[in-house]
């Protein structure tokens, strides 16, 4: 039964990918999955961690990322290709999720020189928790730098509430984590990747959550395993760390806060 449901979700995702510029409805997606729309929405969220609409929106921005670094299309042309009728809405949404405006993202070749954390989420020491754990890799991984971030949802977009960058799998610490419910998401660009990034196919990813940070809890233990990204994983929308600048300062293994 699990395999059947996963196949249905994959059919829906393939339909999304093939129709990014079209006004797809939940009915359209459910029809591709061959489920009722109510059953489809519930199972899709259970398998992927986010709703079908949010997954479609993420795929559209992922395609926009690819087009920005692999074509000479204008930002307006790209916005229309991925289903936006307003370039202003597209640019605002892109900047919010990727943490870079479309033009800047293109200029940087699809990478970010640093990962900005959400500096607005501050709390007193009594309200904060330290999260410690280990990152493990799958046998088939070819890892470069490893980014770990805490996000309010299952999709890695926008500024993480706290983040850290590791040179290799192993122990990590996230200090001063505010109260709330978070997801720990990780990704790593392959160490051999030196050219422009045009997709997520080579990424290793991992996630765990939800993680509840409550008052009077000083420390939580959370472990995470990296694995090759799958079709059913939400796209990584935030700009990836620039692995081309592999000669890094000694402070890299601490939080990359901007």
C-alpha positions in Angstrom: 0.0 0.0 0.0 2.8 2.4 0.9 4.5 1.8 -2.5 1.2 2.4 -4.3 0.7 5.7 -2.5 4.3 6.8 -3.3 3.8 6.0 -6.9 0.6 8.1 -7.0 2.5 11.0 -5.4 5.3 10.7 -8.0 2.7 10.7 -10.8 1.3 14.0 -9.4 4.8 15.5 -9.1 5.6 14.5 -12.7 2.4 16.2 -13.8 3.4 19.3 -11.9 6.8 19.4 -13.5 5.3 19.0 -17.0 2.8 21.9 -16.4 4.7 24.5 -14.4 3.4 27.3 -16.5 -0.2 26.2 -16.3 -2.9 26.9 -13.7 -3.0 23.4 -12.2 -5.7 22.7 -9.6 -5.9 20.1 -6.9 -8.4 18.3 -9.1 -5.8 18.1 -11.9 -3.1 16.7 -9.5 -5.5 14.2 -7.9 -6.6 13.0 -11.4 -2.9 12.4 -12.3 -2.5 10.5 -9.0 -5.7 8.6 -9.6 -7.1 9.5 -6.2 -10.0 11.6 -4.9 -8.8 15.1 -4.2 -9.4 14.8 -0.5 -7.6 11.5 -0.2 -4.9 12.8 -2.5 -4.2 16.0 -0.5 -3.9 14.0 2.8 -1.6 11.3 1.4 0.5 13.8 -0.5 1.2 15.8 2.6 1.9 12.7 4.6 4.5 11.5 2.0 6.2 14.8 1.2 5.6 16.8 4.4 3.9 19.7 2.6 0.7 20.3 0.7 0.4 19.8 -3.1 0.0 23.5 -3.6 3.2 24.3 -1.7 5.1 21.6 -3.5 3.9 23.0 -6.9 5.0 26.5 -5.8 8.4 25.2 -4.8 8.8 23.4 -8.1 8.1 26.6 -10.0 10.7 28.5 -8.1 13.2 25.6 -8.5 12.7 25.8 -12.3 13.1 29.6 -12.1 16.4 29.0 -10.4 17.5 26.7 -13.2 16.4 29.0 -15.9 18.2 32.0 -14.4 21.6 30.3 -14.5 21.2 28.2 -17.6 19.5 30.5 -20.1 19.6 34.2 -21.1 15.8 34.6 -20.7 14.8 37.8 -18.9 13.3 37.7 -15.4 9.9 38.6 -16.9 10.1 35.8 -19.4 11.1 33.3 -16.7 8.3 34.4 -14.4 5.7 33.7 -17.1 7.3 30.3 -17.9 6.8 29.2 -14.3 3.2 30.3 -14.0 3.4 33.9 -12.6 1.3 36.6 -14.3 3.1 39.4 -12.3 6.9 39.7 -12.5 6.7 41.8 -9.3 5.0 39.0 -7.4 7.5 36.5 -8.8 10.5 38.5 -7.8 9.2 39.1 -4.3 8.4 35.5 -3.8 11.7 34.4 -5.3 13.7 36.7 -3.0 11.7 35.6 0.1 12.3 31.9 -0.5 15.8 31.9 -2.1 17.1 34.8 0.0 18.5 36.5 -3.1 16.7 38.6 -5.8 16.5 36.8 -9.2 19.1 39.1 -10.8 21.6 38.6 -8.0 21.1 34.9 -8.0 21.9 34.8 -11.7 25.0 37.0 -11.2 26.3 34.6 -8.5 25.8 31.5 -10.8 23.2 29.9 -8.5 25.2 30.0 -5.3 25.3 32.1 -2.2 28.5 33.3 -0.6 26.9 33.0 2.9 23.7 31.7 4.5 21.7 34.4 6.3 20.0 33.4 9.5 16.9 35.0 10.9 18.3 37.6 13.2 14.9 38.7 14.3 14.2 35.6 16.4 15.9 36.5 19.7 15.1 35.4 23.2 16.5 35.4 26.7 18.7 32.6 27.8 15.9 31.0 29.9 13.8 30.7 26.8 16.4 29.1 24.6 17.6 25.6 24.0 20.8 24.1 22.6 20.3 21.4 20.0 23.2 18.9 19.6 23.5 15.9 17.4 25.4 14.0 14.7 25.1 14.1 10.9 25.7 10.7 9.3 26.2 10.1 5.6 24.9 7.3 3.3 27.4 5.0 1.7 26.8 6.5 -1.7 27.3 10.1 -0.7 29.8 12.4 -2.3 29.7 15.3 0.1 31.1 18.8 0.1 30.2 21.3 2.8 27.1 20.4 4.8 24.5 23.0 5.6 22.1 22.4 8.5 19.3 24.8 9.3 16.2 25.0 11.5 13.1 26.0 9.6 9.5 26.5 10.6 8.3 24.0 7.9 9.4 21.0 6.0 10.6 23.0 3.0 14.1 24.6 3.1 13.3 28.2 2.1 13.9 31.7 3.4 16.1 32.4 6.4 16.7 29.5 8.9 16.1 30.4 12.5 19.5 28.9 13.3 22.1 27.3 11.1 25.6 25.8 11.0 28.0 24.7 8.3 30.2 21.6 8.6 33.2 20.5 6.6 32.3 16.8 7.0 29.7 14.5 8.7 29.9 14.5 12.5 28.8 16.5 15.5 27.0 19.8 15.4 25.7 22.3 17.9 22.9 24.9 17.4 22.9 27.4 20.2 20.2 29.8 21.4 17.3 28.0 19.6 14.1 29.9 20.5 10.9 28.3 21.5 8.7 26.9 18.8 8.3 23.9 16.4 11.1 23.5 13.9 12.4 21.1 11.3 16.1 20.4 11.0 16.9 20.3 7.3 20.3 19.6 5.7 21.8 19.6 2.3 25.3 19.1 0.8 26.5 20.0 -2.7 28.9 17.4 -4.1 32.6 18.1 -3.5 33.3 17.8 -7.2 30.8 20.4 -8.2 32.7 23.4 -9.6 30.4 24.5 -12.5 27.2 26.4 -12.4 24.4 24.6 -10.5 21.3 24.0 -12.7 19.3 21.6 -10.4 19.0 19.6 -7.3 19.8 16.2 -8.9 23.2 15.9 -7.3 22.3 17.1 -3.8 22.4 15.0 -0.6 19.7 16.0 1.8 18.3 15.1 5.2 15.6 16.2 7.6 14.0 15.5 10.9 11.1 17.0 12.7 8.9 18.4 14.0 11.2 19.4 16.9 9.4 21.0 19.8 11.5 23.5 21.8 9.7 24.2 25.0 10.4 26.3 28.1 12.9 25.1 30.7 14.5 22.6 28.3 18.2 23.4 28.1 19.3 20.8 25.6 17.8 18.5 23.0 19.5 15.6 21.1 18.7 15.4 17.4 20.5 13.2 14.8 20.2 13.3 11.1 21.2 11.2 8.1 22.1 12.5 4.7 21.0 10.7 1.5 20.6 11.4 -2.2 17.6 13.7 -2.9 14.5 11.9 -4.1 11.6 12.9 -6.4 9.3 13.2 -3.3 11.6 15.5 -1.4 10.6 19.2 -1.5 13.0 21.2 -3.6 15.8 23.1 -1.7 14.7 26.7 -2.5 17.3 28.7 -0.5 20.4 29.5 -2.4 23.1 26.8 -1.9 26.4 27.5 -0.3 29.2 28.2 -2.9 31.3 25.1 -2.8 33.6 26.6 -5.4 35.2 28.7 -2.6 36.5 25.6 -0.9 39.4 27.4 0.7 37.5 28.6 3.7 38.2 30.4 7.0 38.6 28.4 10.2 35.4 29.9 11.5 33.3 28.1 8.8 32.2 25.3 11.2 30.3 27.8 13.3 27.0 29.3 12.5 26.9 31.2 9.2 24.8 34.1 10.3 24.2 37.2 8.1 
